[in-house]
Amino acid sequence: MGTVTRLTNKKRLRLIIQRTMREAKKADPDCMVYDTGPLIEEAFRQCRGRAEKRTKQKKG
């Protein structure tokens, strides 16, 4: 997905967030991500990091 630098369209942001949440939940069902609040970016980073680690473990 990469980083989104300019978020002018809130609907696009929401779609991206929902997609990311779905991916994160698939990879890490224990990870709770809420699509509100200032900590969402940090939560995403943690979830994605854990998800990436897990997929790397599966492959290798």
PQR file of N, CA, C, O and H, with PARSE charges and radii, in Angstrom:
ATOM      1  N   MET A   1       0.829  -1.192   0.000 -0.4000 1.5000
ATOM      2  CA  MET A   1       0.000   0.000   0.000 -0.0000 2.0000
ATOM      3  C   MET A   1       0.875   1.258   0.000  0.5500 1.7000
ATOM      4  O   MET A   1       0.562   2.230  -0.688 -0.5500 1.4000
ATOM      5  N   GLY A   2       1.945   1.243   0.752 -0.4000 1.5000
ATOM      6  CA  GLY A   2       2.798   2.415   0.826 -0.0000 2.0000
ATOM      7  C   GLY A   2       2.190   3.483   1.708  0.5500 1.7000
ATOM      8  O   GLY A   2       1.102   3.312   2.259 -0.5500 1.4000
ATOM      9  H   GLY A   2       2.199   0.454   1.311  0.4000 1.0000
ATOM     10  N   THR A   3       2.905   4.586   1.832 -0.4000 1.5000
ATOM     11  CA  THR A   3       2.403   5.657   2.690 -0.0000 2.0000
ATOM     12  C   THR A   3       1.591   6.632   1.859  0.5500 1.7000
ATOM     13  O   THR A   3       1.930   6.917   0.710 -0.5500 1.4000
ATOM     14  H   THR A   3       3.788   4.725   1.384  0.4000 1.0000
ATOM     15  N   VAL A   4       0.526   7.138   2.441 -0.4000 1.5000
ATOM     16  CA  VAL A   4      -0.302   8.127   1.756 -0.0000 2.0000
ATOM     17  C   VAL A   4       0.098   9.489   2.289  0.5500 1.7000
ATOM     18  O   VAL A   4      -0.059   9.779   3.475 -0.5500 1.4000
ATOM     19  H   VAL A   4       0.251   6.907   3.375  0.4000 1.0000
ATOM     20  N   THR A   5       0.619  10.323   1.393 -0.4000 1.5000
ATOM     21  CA  THR A   5       1.140  11.606   1.851 -0.0000 2.0000
ATOM     22  C   THR A   5       0.024  12.638   1.959  0.5500 1.7000
ATOM     23  O   THR A   5      -0.096  13.299   2.990 -0.5500 1.4000
ATOM     24  H   THR A   5       0.747  10.087   0.430  0.4000 1.0000
ATOM     25  N   ARG A   6      -0.788  12.791   0.930 -0.4000 1.5000
ATOM     26  CA  ARG A   6      -1.825  13.808   0.965 -0.0000 2.0000
ATOM     27  C   ARG A   6      -3.198  13.154   1.001  0.5500 1.7000
ATOM     28  O   ARG A   6      -3.566  12.425   0.080 -0.5500 1.4000
ATOM     29  H   ARG A   6      -0.690  12.254   0.092  0.4000 1.0000
ATOM     30  N   LEU A   7      -3.953  13.409   2.057 -0.4000 1.5000
ATOM     31  CA  LEU A   7      -5.281  12.821   2.198 -0.0000 2.0000
ATOM     32  C   LEU A   7      -6.313  13.932   2.118  0.5500 1.7000
ATOM     33  O   LEU A   7      -6.741  14.478   3.135 -0.5500 1.4000
ATOM     34  H   LEU A   7      -3.654  14.001   2.806  0.4000 1.0000
ATOM     35  N   THR A   8      -6.708  14.257   0.887 -0.4000 1.5000
ATOM     36  CA  THR A   8      -7.684  15.322   0.716 -0.0000 2.0000
ATOM     37  C   THR A   8      -9.091  14.754   0.810  0.5500 1.7000
ATOM     38  O   THR A   8     -10.019  15.433   1.251 -0.5500 1.4000
ATOM     39  H   THR A   8      -6.360  13.813   0.061  0.4000 1.0000
ATOM     40  N   ASN A   9      -9.238  13.510   0.394 -0.4000 1.5000
ATOM     41  CA  ASN A   9     -10.572  12.925   0.324 -0.0000 2.0000
ATOM     42  C   ASN A   9     -10.790  11.988   1.506  0.5500 1.7000
ATOM     43  O   ASN A   9     -10.140  10.949   1.622 -0.5500 1.4000
ATOM     44  H   ASN A   9      -8.485  12.959   0.037  0.4000 1.0000
ATOM     45  N   LYS A  10     -11.716  12.375   2.380 -0.4000 1.5000
ATOM     46  CA  LYS A  10     -11.935  11.568   3.581 -0.0000 2.0000
ATOM     47  C   LYS A  10     -12.498  10.198   3.237  0.5500 1.7000
ATOM     48  O   LYS A  10     -12.194   9.213   3.909 -0.5500 1.4000
ATOM     49  H   LYS A  10     -12.244  13.219   2.285  0.4000 1.0000
ATOM     50  N   LYS A  11     -13.312  10.132   2.198 -0.4000 1.5000
ATOM     51  CA  LYS A  11     -13.876   8.834   1.819 -0.0000 2.0000
ATOM     52  C   LYS A  11     -12.774   7.887   1.377  0.5500 1.7000
ATOM     53  O   LYS A  11     -12.788   6.704   1.716 -0.5500 1.4000
ATOM     54  H   LYS A  11     -13.559  10.933   1.652  0.4000 1.0000
ATOM     55  N   ARG A  12     -11.809   8.418   0.609 -0.4000 1.5000
ATOM     56  CA  ARG A  12     -10.703   7.572   0.169 -0.0000 2.0000
ATOM     57  C   ARG A  12      -9.914   7.085   1.381  0.5500 1.7000
ATOM     58  O   ARG A  12      -9.515   5.922   1.456 -0.5500 1.4000
ATOM     59  H   ARG A  12     -11.798   9.379   0.334  0.4000 1.0000
ATOM     60  N   LEU A  13      -9.700   7.993   2.318 -0.4000 1.5000
ATOM     61  CA  LEU A  13      -8.982   7.618   3.543 -0.0000 2.0000
ATOM     62  C   LEU A  13      -9.721   6.496   4.253  0.5500 1.7000
ATOM     63  O   LEU A  13      -9.106   5.522   4.688 -0.5500 1.4000
ATOM     64  H   LEU A  13     -10.024   8.937   2.257  0.4000 1.0000
ATOM     65  N   ARG A  14     -11.042   6.628   4.374 -0.4000 1.5000
ATOM     66  CA  ARG A  14     -11.825   5.606   5.069 -0.0000 2.0000
ATOM     67  C   ARG A  14     -11.721   4.261   4.355  0.5500 1.7000
ATOM     68  O   ARG A  14     -11.597   3.222   5.003 -0.5500 1.4000
ATOM     69  H   ARG A  14     -11.542   7.419   4.021  0.4000 1.0000
ATOM     70  N   LEU A  15     -11.771   4.277   3.033 -0.4000 1.5000
ATOM     71  CA  LEU A  15     -11.650   3.020   2.285 -0.0000 2.0000
ATOM     72  C   LEU A  15     -10.288   2.381   2.546  0.5500 1.7000
ATOM     73  O   LEU A  15     -10.182   1.177   2.778 -0.5500 1.4000
ATOM     74  H   LEU A  15     -11.872   5.121   2.506  0.4000 1.0000
ATOM     75  N   ILE A  16      -9.262   3.207   2.504 -0.4000 1.5000
ATOM     76  CA  ILE A  16      -7.912   2.690   2.759 -0.0000 2.0000
ATOM     77  C   ILE A  16      -7.840   2.103   4.159  0.5500 1.7000
ATOM     78  O   ILE A  16      -7.278   1.028   4.369 -0.5500 1.4000
ATOM     79  H   ILE A  16      -9.348   4.185   2.316  0.4000 1.0000
ATOM     80  N   ILE A  17      -8.417   2.827   5.115 -0.4000 1.5000
ATOM     81  CA  ILE A  17      -8.386   2.345   6.501 -0.0000 2.0000
ATOM     82  C   ILE A  17      -9.115   1.014   6.618  0.5500 1.7000
ATOM     83  O   ILE A  17      -8.617   0.081   7.248 -0.5500 1.4000
ATOM     84  H   ILE A  17      -8.873   3.700   4.944  0.4000 1.0000
ATOM     85  N   GLN A  18     -10.290   0.926   6.013 -0.4000 1.5000
ATOM     86  CA  GLN A  18     -11.058  -0.320   6.111 -0.0000 2.0000
ATOM     87  C   GLN A  18     -10.293  -1.474   5.479  0.5500 1.7000
ATOM     88  O   GLN A  18     -10.247  -2.573   6.033 -0.5500 1.4000
ATOM     89  H   GLN A  18     -10.695   1.684   5.501  0.4000 1.0000
ATOM     90  N   ARG A  19      -9.687  -1.222   4.311 -0.4000 1.5000
ATOM     91  CA  ARG A  19      -8.930  -2.274   3.646 -0.0000 2.0000
ATOM     92  C   ARG A  19      -7.765  -2.712   4.534  0.5500 1.7000
ATOM     93  O   ARG A  19      -7.506  -3.904   4.695 -0.5500 1.4000
ATOM     94  H   ARG A  19      -9.724  -0.329   3.861  0.4000 1.0000
ATOM     95  N   THR A  20      -7.068  -1.730   5.106 -0.4000 1.5000
ATOM     96  CA  THR A  20      -5.936  -2.053   5.974 -0.0000 2.0000
ATOM     97  C   THR A  20      -6.398  -2.843   7.184  0.5500 1.7000
ATOM     98  O   THR A  20      -5.741  -3.795   7.604 -0.5500 1.4000
ATOM     99  H   THR A  20      -7.278  -0.761   4.976  0.4000 1.0000
ATOM    100  N   MET A  21      -7.547  -2.437   7.749 -0.4000 1.5000
ATOM    101  CA  MET A  21      -8.073  -3.150   8.909 -0.0000 2.0000
ATOM    102  C   MET A  21      -8.370  -4.598   8.551  0.5500 1.7000
ATOM    103  O   MET A  21      -8.055  -5.511   9.315 -0.5500 1.4000
ATOM    104  H   MET A  21      -8.080  -1.663   7.407  0.4000 1.0000
ATOM    105  N   ARG A  22      -8.985  -4.807   7.373 -0.4000 1.5000
ATOM    106  CA  ARG A  22      -9.301  -6.168   6.955 -0.0000 2.0000
ATOM    107  C   ARG A  22      -8.020  -6.982   6.823  0.5500 1.7000
ATOM    108  O   ARG A  22      -7.947  -8.115   7.299 -0.5500 1.4000
ATOM    109  H   ARG A  22      -9.241  -4.065   6.752  0.4000 1.0000
ATOM    110  N   GLU A  23      -7.010  -6.405   6.175 -0.4000 1.5000
ATOM    111  CA  GLU A  23      -5.732  -7.112   6.014 -0.0000 2.0000
ATOM    112  C   GLU A  23      -5.122  -7.433   7.378  0.5500 1.7000
ATOM    113  O   GLU A  23      -4.659  -8.547   7.622 -0.5500 1.4000
ATOM    114  H   GLU A  23      -7.069  -5.485   5.787  0.4000 1.0000
ATOM    115  N   ALA A  24      -5.131  -6.437   8.258 -0.4000 1.5000
ATOM    116  CA  ALA A  24      -4.515  -6.625   9.569 -0.0000 2.0000
ATOM    117  C   ALA A  24      -5.267  -7.685  10.358  0.5500 1.7000
ATOM    118  O   ALA A  24      -4.647  -8.501  11.040 -0.5500 1.4000
ATOM    119  H   ALA A  24      -5.507  -5.531   8.060  0.4000 1.0000
ATOM    120  N   LYS A  25      -6.594  -7.686  10.277 -0.4000 1.5000
ATOM    121  CA  LYS A  25      -7.371  -8.665  11.027 -0.0000 2.0000
ATOM    122  C   LYS A  25      -7.120 -10.072  10.502  0.5500 1.7000
ATOM    123  O   LYS A  25      -7.042 -11.027  11.276 -0.5500 1.4000
ATOM    124  H   LYS A  25      -7.098  -7.023   9.723  0.4000 1.0000
ATOM    125  N   LYS A  26      -6.992 -10.196   9.161 -0.4000 1.5000
ATOM    126  CA  LYS A  26      -6.700 -11.508   8.584 -0.0000 2.0000
ATOM    127  C   LYS A  26      -5.368 -12.022   9.099  0.5500 1.7000
ATOM    128  O   LYS A  26      -5.234 -13.186   9.478 -0.5500 1.4000
ATOM    129  H   LYS A  26      -7.056  -9.420   8.533  0.4000 1.0000
ATOM    130  N   ALA A  27      -4.383 -11.126   9.104 -0.4000 1.5000
ATOM    131  CA  ALA A  27      -3.038 -11.541   9.488 -0.0000 2.0000
ATOM    132  C   ALA A  27      -2.911 -11.705  10.994  0.5500 1.7000
ATOM    133  O   ALA A  27      -2.191 -12.583  11.470 -0.5500 1.4000
ATOM    134  H   ALA A  27      -4.491 -10.181   8.796  0.4000 1.0000
ATOM    135  N   ASP A  28      -3.607 -10.862  11.742 -0.4000 1.5000
ATOM    136  CA  ASP A  28      -3.457 -10.861  13.194 -0.0000 2.0000
ATOM    137  C   ASP A  28      -4.814 -10.636  13.847  0.5500 1.7000
ATOM    138  O   ASP A  28      -5.170  -9.497  14.149 -0.5500 1.4000
ATOM    139  H   ASP A  28      -4.192 -10.149  11.356  0.4000 1.0000
ATOM    140  N   PRO A  29      -5.581 -11.708  14.070 -0.5600 1.5000
ATOM    141  CA  PRO A  29      -6.934 -11.560  14.612  0.2800 2.0000
ATOM    142  C   PRO A  29      -6.954 -10.966  16.020  0.5500 1.7000
ATOM    143  O   PRO A  29      -7.971 -10.416  16.445 -0.5500 1.4000
ATOM    144  N   ASP A  30      -5.847 -11.070  16.741 -0.4000 1.5000
ATOM    145  CA  ASP A  30      -5.807 -10.530  18.100 -0.0000 2.0000
ATOM    146  C   ASP A  30      -5.623  -9.016  18.089  0.5500 1.7000
ATOM    147  O   ASP A  30      -5.859  -8.345  19.094 -0.5500 1.4000
ATOM    148  H   ASP A  30      -5.021 -11.517  16.396  0.4000 1.0000
ATOM    149  N   CYS A  31      -5.201  -8.490  16.952 -0.4000 1.5000
ATOM    150  CA  CYS A  31      -4.880  -7.073  16.883 -0.0000 2.0000
ATOM    151  C   CYS A  31      -6.172  -6.266  16.750  0.5500 1.7000
ATOM    152  O   CYS A  31      -6.943  -6.458  15.809 -0.5500 1.4000
ATOM    153  H   CYS A  31      -5.009  -9.034  16.136  0.4000 1.0000
ATOM    154  N   MET A  32      -6.392  -5.374  17.693 -0.4000 1.5000
ATOM    155  CA  MET A  32      -7.592  -4.555  17.646 -0.0000 2.0000
ATOM    156  C   MET A  32      -7.248  -3.194  17.053  0.5500 1.7000
ATOM    157  O   MET A  32      -6.437  -2.450  17.605 -0.5500 1.4000
ATOM    158  H   MET A  32      -5.766  -5.219  18.457  0.4000 1.0000
ATOM    159  N   VAL A  33      -7.872  -2.878  15.927 -0.4000 1.5000
ATOM    160  CA  VAL A  33      -7.637  -1.589  15.292 -0.0000 2.0000
ATOM    161  C   VAL A  33      -8.961  -0.853  15.206  0.5500 1.7000
ATOM    162  O   VAL A  33      -9.946  -1.382  14.692 -0.5500 1.4000
ATOM    163  H   VAL A  33      -8.531  -3.482  15.479  0.4000 1.0000
ATOM    164  N   TYR A  34      -8.977   0.364  15.710 -0.4000 1.5000
ATOM    165  CA  TYR A  34     -10.200   1.168  15.630 -0.0000 2.0000
ATOM    166  C   TYR A  34      -9.973   2.283  14.621  0.5500 1.7000
ATOM    167  O   TYR A  34      -8.898   2.881  14.559 -0.5500 1.4000
ATOM    168  H   TYR A  34      -8.177   0.794  16.128  0.4000 1.0000
ATOM    169  N   ASP A  35     -11.011   2.551  13.828 -0.4000 1.5000
ATOM    170  CA  ASP A  35     -10.820   3.525  12.749 -0.0000 2.0000
ATOM    171  C   ASP A  35     -11.109   4.944  13.221  0.5500 1.7000
ATOM    172  O   ASP A  35     -11.525   5.785  12.424 -0.5500 1.4000
ATOM    173  H   ASP A  35     -11.883   2.065  13.878  0.4000 1.0000
ATOM    174  N   THR A  36     -10.895   5.223  14.512 -0.4000 1.5000
ATOM    175  CA  THR A  36     -11.006   6.591  15.012 -0.0000 2.0000
ATOM    176  C   THR A  36      -9.880   6.837  15.988  0.5500 1.7000
ATOM    177  O   THR A  36      -9.267   5.895  16.490 -0.5500 1.4000
ATOM    178  H   THR A  36     -10.557   4.540  15.160  0.4000 1.0000
ATOM    179  N   GLY A  37      -9.608   8.089  16.257 -0.4000 1.5000
ATOM    180  CA  GLY A  37      -8.622   8.428  17.269 -0.0000 2.0000
ATOM    181  C   GLY A  37      -7.265   8.728  16.678  0.5500 1.7000
ATOM    182  O   GLY A  37      -6.964   8.321  15.556 -0.5500 1.4000
ATOM    183  H   GLY A  37     -10.106   8.854  15.849  0.4000 1.0000
ATOM    184  N   PRO A  38      -6.440   9.443  17.433 -0.5600 1.5000
ATOM    185  CA  PRO A  38      -5.129   9.871  16.938  0.2800 2.0000
ATOM    186  C   PRO A  38      -4.098   8.750  16.897  0.5500 1.7000
ATOM    187  O   PRO A  38      -3.051   8.890  16.265 -0.5500 1.4000
ATOM    188  N   LEU A  39      -4.388   7.643  17.567 -0.4000 1.5000
ATOM    189  CA  LEU A  39      -3.398   6.564  17.634 -0.0000 2.0000
ATOM    190  C   LEU A  39      -3.532   5.577  16.490  0.5500 1.7000
ATOM    191  O   LEU A  39      -2.849   4.554  16.467 -0.5500 1.4000
ATOM    192  H   LEU A  39      -5.239   7.529  18.080  0.4000 1.0000
ATOM    193  N   ILE A  40      -4.423   5.883  15.524 -0.4000 1.5000
ATOM    194  CA  ILE A  40      -4.699   4.896  14.476 -0.0000 2.0000
ATOM    195  C   ILE A  40      -3.452   4.606  13.642  0.5500 1.7000
ATOM    196  O   ILE A  40      -3.194   3.456  13.286 -0.5500 1.4000
ATOM    197  H   ILE A  40      -4.978   6.715  15.542  0.4000 1.0000
ATOM    198  N   GLU A  41      -2.680   5.645  13.330 -0.4000 1.5000
ATOM    199  CA  GLU A  41      -1.474   5.432  12.518 -0.0000 2.0000
ATOM    200  C   GLU A  41      -0.523   4.485  13.238  0.5500 1.7000
ATOM    201  O   GLU A  41       0.027   3.563  12.635 -0.5500 1.4000
ATOM    202  H   GLU A  41      -2.889   6.579  13.619  0.4000 1.0000
ATOM    203  N   GLU A  42      -0.337   4.722  14.526 -0.4000 1.5000
ATOM    204  CA  GLU A  42       0.578   3.886  15.309 -0.0000 2.0000
ATOM    205  C   GLU A  42       0.053   2.457  15.380  0.5500 1.7000
ATOM    206  O   GLU A  42       0.817   1.499  15.262 -0.5500 1.4000
ATOM    207  H   GLU A  42      -0.783   5.471  15.015  0.4000 1.0000
ATOM    208  N   ALA A  43      -1.259   2.322  15.574 -0.4000 1.5000
ATOM    209  CA  ALA A  43      -1.851   0.986  15.647 -0.0000 2.0000
ATOM    210  C   ALA A  43      -1.640   0.248  14.335  0.5500 1.7000
ATOM    211  O   ALA A  43      -1.292  -0.933  14.324 -0.5500 1.4000
ATOM    212  H   ALA A  43      -1.880   3.100  15.669  0.4000 1.0000
ATOM    213  N   PHE A  44      -1.853   0.955  13.224 -0.4000 1.5000
ATOM    214  CA  PHE A  44      -1.626   0.345  11.912 -0.0000 2.0000
ATOM    215  C   PHE A  44      -0.194  -0.117  11.789  0.5500 1.7000
ATOM    216  O   PHE A  44       0.075  -1.230  11.337 -0.5500 1.4000
ATOM    217  H   PHE A  44      -2.135   1.914  13.233  0.4000 1.0000
ATOM    218  N   ARG A  45       0.732   0.747  12.195 -0.4000 1.5000
ATOM    219  CA  ARG A  45       2.132   0.401  12.057 -0.0000 2.0000
ATOM    220  C   ARG A  45       2.436  -0.873  12.840  0.5500 1.7000
ATOM    221  O   ARG A  45       3.120  -1.768  12.343 -0.5500 1.4000
ATOM    222  H   ARG A  45       0.513   1.651  12.562  0.4000 1.0000
ATOM    223  N   GLN A  46       1.927  -0.948  14.056 -0.4000 1.5000
ATOM    224  CA  GLN A  46       2.183  -2.132  14.875 -0.0000 2.0000
ATOM    225  C   GLN A  46       1.549  -3.364  14.239  0.5500 1.7000
ATOM    226  O   GLN A  46       2.185  -4.414  14.141 -0.5500 1.4000
ATOM    227  H   GLN A  46       1.371  -0.221  14.460  0.4000 1.0000
ATOM    228  N   CYS A  47       0.288  -3.235  13.804 -0.4000 1.5000
ATOM    229  CA  CYS A  47      -0.412  -4.380  13.216 -0.0000 2.0000
ATOM    230  C   CYS A  47       0.296  -4.854  11.963  0.5500 1.7000
ATOM    231  O   CYS A  47       0.537  -6.049  11.791 -0.5500 1.4000
ATOM    232  H   CYS A  47      -0.228  -2.382  13.883  0.4000 1.0000
ATOM    233  N   ARG A  48       0.628  -3.920  11.090 -0.4000 1.5000
ATOM    234  CA  ARG A  48       1.257  -4.287   9.832 -0.0000 2.0000
ATOM    235  C   ARG A  48       2.618  -4.915  10.094  0.5500 1.7000
ATOM    236  O   ARG A  48       3.002  -5.887   9.443 -0.5500 1.4000
ATOM    237  H   ARG A  48       0.432  -2.949  11.230  0.4000 1.0000
ATOM    238  N   GLY A  49       3.340  -4.353  11.053 -0.4000 1.5000
ATOM    239  CA  GLY A  49       4.646  -4.916  11.390 -0.0000 2.0000
ATOM    240  C   GLY A  49       4.508  -6.361  11.840  0.5500 1.7000
ATOM    241  O   GLY A  49       5.273  -7.229  11.419 -0.5500 1.4000
ATOM    242  H   GLY A  49       3.028  -3.564  11.582  0.4000 1.0000
ATOM    243  N   ARG A  50       3.532  -6.611  12.696 -0.4000 1.5000
ATOM    244  CA  ARG A  50       3.321  -7.976  13.181 -0.0000 2.0000
ATOM    245  C   ARG A  50       2.883  -8.882  12.037  0.5500 1.7000
ATOM    246  O   ARG A  50       3.325 -10.026  11.936 -0.5500 1.4000
ATOM    247  H   ARG A  50       2.911  -5.906  13.039  0.4000 1.0000
ATOM    248  N   ALA A  51       2.012  -8.362  11.174 -0.4000 1.5000
ATOM    249  CA  ALA A  51       1.529  -9.158  10.050 -0.0000 2.0000
ATOM    250  C   ALA A  51       2.686  -9.517   9.122  0.5500 1.7000
ATOM    251  O   ALA A  51       2.796 -10.653   8.661 -0.5500 1.4000
ATOM    252  H   ALA A  51       1.652  -7.432  11.255  0.4000 1.0000
ATOM    253  N   GLU A  52       3.550  -8.528   8.853 -0.4000 1.5000
ATOM    254  CA  GLU A  52       4.680  -8.792   7.976 -0.0000 2.0000
ATOM    255  C   GLU A  52       5.611  -9.822   8.596  0.5500 1.7000
ATOM    256  O   GLU A  52       6.097 -10.718   7.905 -0.5500 1.4000
ATOM    257  H   GLU A  52       3.460  -7.605   9.228  0.4000 1.0000
ATOM    258  N   LYS A  53       5.859  -9.701   9.881 -0.4000 1.5000
ATOM    259  CA  LYS A  53       6.715 -10.680  10.557 -0.0000 2.0000
ATOM    260  C   LYS A  53       6.125 -12.074  10.419  0.5500 1.7000
ATOM    261  O   LYS A  53       6.838 -13.039  10.143 -0.5500 1.4000
ATOM    262  H   LYS A  53       5.464  -8.973  10.442  0.4000 1.0000
ATOM    263  N   ARG A  54       4.815 -12.168  10.616 -0.4000 1.5000
ATOM    264  CA  ARG A  54       4.155 -13.464  10.581 -0.0000 2.0000
ATOM    265  C   ARG A  54       4.243 -14.079   9.185  0.5500 1.7000
ATOM    266  O   ARG A  54       4.498 -15.276   9.050 -0.5500 1.4000
ATOM    267  H   ARG A  54       4.236 -11.384  10.841  0.4000 1.0000
ATOM    268  N   THR A  55       4.031 -13.260   8.138 -0.4000 1.5000
ATOM    269  CA  THR A  55       4.098 -13.799   6.783 -0.0000 2.0000
ATOM    270  C   THR A  55       5.522 -14.223   6.458  0.5500 1.7000
ATOM    271  O   THR A  55       5.729 -15.228   5.778 -0.5500 1.4000
ATOM    272  H   THR A  55       3.824 -12.287   8.248  0.4000 1.0000
ATOM    273  N   LYS A  56       6.504 -13.469   6.935 -0.4000 1.5000
ATOM    274  CA  LYS A  56       7.894 -13.854   6.710 -0.0000 2.0000
ATOM    275  C   LYS A  56       8.189 -15.197   7.372  0.5500 1.7000
ATOM    276  O   LYS A  56       8.868 -16.046   6.794 -0.5500 1.4000
ATOM    277  H   LYS A  56       6.335 -12.653   7.487  0.4000 1.0000
ATOM    278  N   GLN A  57       7.673 -15.385   8.595 -0.4000 1.5000
ATOM    279  CA  GLN A  57       7.886 -16.653   9.287 -0.0000 2.0000
ATOM    280  C   GLN A  57       7.264 -17.801   8.507  0.5500 1.7000
ATOM    281  O   GLN A  57       7.869 -18.868   8.397 -0.5500 1.4000
ATOM    282  H   GLN A  57       7.121 -14.696   9.065  0.4000 1.0000
ATOM    283  N   LYS A  58       6.068 -17.602   7.963 -0.4000 1.5000
ATOM    284  CA  LYS A  58       5.401 -18.658   7.211 -0.0000 2.0000
ATOM    285  C   LYS A  58       6.223 -19.049   5.994  0.5500 1.7000
ATOM    286  O   LYS A  58       6.390 -20.233   5.699 -0.5500 1.4000
ATOM    287  H   LYS A  58       5.577 -16.735   8.053  0.4000 1.0000
ATOM    288  N   LYS A  59       6.748 -18.023   5.273 -0.4000 1.5000
ATOM    289  CA  LYS A  59       7.506 -18.302   4.060 -0.0000 2.0000
ATOM    290  C   LYS A  59       8.817 -19.005   4.388  0.5500 1.7000
ATOM    291  O   LYS A  59       9.158 -20.020   3.781 -0.5500 1.4000
ATOM    292  H   LYS A  59       6.612 -17.061   5.512  0.4000 1.0000
ATOM    293  N   GLY A  60       9.553 -18.451   5.364 -0.4000 1.5000
ATOM    294  CA  GLY A  60      10.909 -18.940   5.623 -0.0000 2.0000
ATOM    295  C   GLY A  60      10.939 -20.015   6.654  0.5500 1.7000
ATOM    296  O   GLY A  60      12.010 -20.527   6.980 -0.5500 1.4000
ATOM    297  H   GLY A  60       9.276 -17.626   5.857  0.4000 1.0000
TER
END
